[in-house]
Every structure is written in C-alpha cells, then in structure tokens.
Amino acid sequence: MIEAKIKNKDILSNIPVGKKVKILDLKNDIETKLFLISLGVLPGDEIEIVSKSPLGDPIFLKHFDTNFFTIRKNQAKFIEVEL
C-alpha cells in the first residue's frame, strides 16, 4: 500500500468529504492515469471530495465547477494529493 504522510501530502482515498485538494502525482497505475487524463484531470488541478458511499467506495469528485465523476477507492490510493 502506498503511504504519503509527509507534511501536507496524502493519498486521495484518505481525504474526508468536503475537502479540496491539489493533485500532485498519479502513481504506478496506467489505467487510473488514462482515466483521469481522458476526463481532463491532470497533476496540478484542484478537485473536491463531494461524497463517499457508506463503505468508502466509490468516491464522488468534483473537478472545476462542471465536471463530476466517481473513482474507485483502489484507484484513489494511487493519487497523491496536497491538502
């Protein structure tokens, strides 16, 4: 499992609902990279965690004001973010 607990860095799957974060890096998962890039979500972009299902999977995200999408928890663990 990837751990990124340095100062204000974390992985997306650990971020609580309502927080906005900046994507720093997409680690080691080409499928997740291609999925996010196809949606126009790139490192450096800000996303907001809108909601999570009761078991935390999937995670509902907001990118800018009009782009909403979901991502699986096992994909979110590969996305390094800055709080």
HUJOZI-V589357 format. One record per pair of residues at least 12 apart in sequence whose C-alpha atoms are under 10 Angstrom apart, sorted by the first residue. I is the first residue (numbers start at 1). GAP is how many residues later the second one is. If there is no record, write none. Layout:
i & gap
I & GAP
I & GAP
//
This chain:
i & gap
1 & 73
1 & 76
1 & 77
2 & 25
2 & 75
2 & 76
2 & 77
2 & 78
3 & 74
3 & 75
3 & 77
4 & 73
4 & 75
4 & 76
4 & 77
4 & 78
5 & 75
6 & 76
7 & 75
7 & 76
8 & 73
8 & 74
8 & 75
9 & 12
9 & 13
9 & 14
9 & 15
9 & 71
9 & 72
9 & 73
9 & 74
10 & 13
10 & 14
10 & 67
10 & 69
10 & 70
10 & 71
10 & 72
10 & 73
11 & 12
11 & 13
11 & 14
11 & 15
11 & 65
11 & 66
11 & 67
11 & 68
11 & 69
11 & 70
11 & 71
11 & 72
12 & 35
12 & 37
12 & 47
12 & 61
12 & 63
12 & 64
12 & 65
12 & 66
12 & 67
12 & 68
12 & 69
12 & 70
12 & 71
13 & 36
13 & 39
13 & 43
13 & 44
13 & 45
13 & 46
13 & 58
13 & 59
13 & 60
13 & 61
13 & 62
13 & 63
13 & 64
13 & 65
13 & 66
13 & 67
13 & 68
14 & 42
14 & 59
14 & 62
14 & 63
14 & 67
15 & 33
15 & 34
15 & 61
15 & 66
15 & 68
16 & 32
16 & 33
16 & 34
16 & 35
16 & 36
16 & 40
17 & 31
17 & 32
17 & 33
17 & 34
17 & 35
17 & 42
17 & 43
17 & 44
18 & 30
18 & 31
18 & 32
18 & 33
18 & 43
19 & 28
19 & 29
19 & 30
19 & 31
19 & 32
19 & 64
20 & 26
20 & 27
20 & 28
20 & 29
20 & 30
20 & 41
20 & 42
20 & 43
20 & 61
20 & 62
20 & 63
21 & 23
21 & 24
21 & 25
21 & 26
21 & 27
21 & 28
21 & 59
21 & 60
21 & 61
21 & 62
22 & 20
22 & 21
22 & 22
22 & 23
22 & 24
22 & 25
22 & 26
22 & 58
22 & 59
22 & 60
22 & 61
23 & 18
23 & 19
23 & 20
23 & 21
23 & 22
23 & 23
23 & 24
23 & 56
23 & 57
23 & 58
23 & 59
23 & 60
24 & 18
24 & 19
24 & 20
24 & 21
24 & 22
24 & 55
24 & 56
24 & 57
24 & 58
25 & 17
25 & 18
25 & 19
25 & 53
25 & 54
25 & 55
25 & 56
25 & 57
26 & 16
26 & 17
26 & 49
26 & 50
26 & 51
26 & 52
26 & 53
26 & 54
26 & 55
27 & 48
27 & 49
27 & 50
27 & 51
27 & 52
27 & 53
28 & 50
28 & 51
29 & 46
29 & 48
29 & 49
29 & 50
30 & 48
31 & 44
32 & 39
32 & 40
32 & 42
32 & 43
32 & 44
32 & 46
32 & 47
33 & 42
33 & 45
33 & 46
35 & 36
36 & 33
36 & 35
39 & 24
39 & 28
39 & 29
39 & 30
40 & 23
40 & 27
41 & 22
41 & 23
41 & 26
43 & 36
43 & 37
43 & 38
44 & 37
44 & 38
45 & 18
45 & 19
45 & 36
46 & 16
46 & 17
46 & 18
46 & 35
46 & 36
46 & 37
47 & 14
47 & 15
47 & 16
47 & 17
47 & 18
47 & 20
47 & 21
47 & 34
48 & 12
48 & 13
48 & 14
48 & 15
48 & 16
48 & 17
48 & 20
49 & 12
49 & 13
49 & 14
49 & 21
50 & 12
50 & 18
50 & 19
50 & 20
51 & 19
52 & 18
52 & 19
52 & 20
52 & 21
55 & 18
56 & 16
56 & 17
57 & 13
57 & 14
57 & 15
57 & 16
57 & 17
57 & 19
58 & 12
58 & 13
58 & 14
58 & 15
58 & 16
58 & 17
58 & 18
59 & 12
59 & 13
59 & 14
59 & 16
59 & 17
60 & 12
//
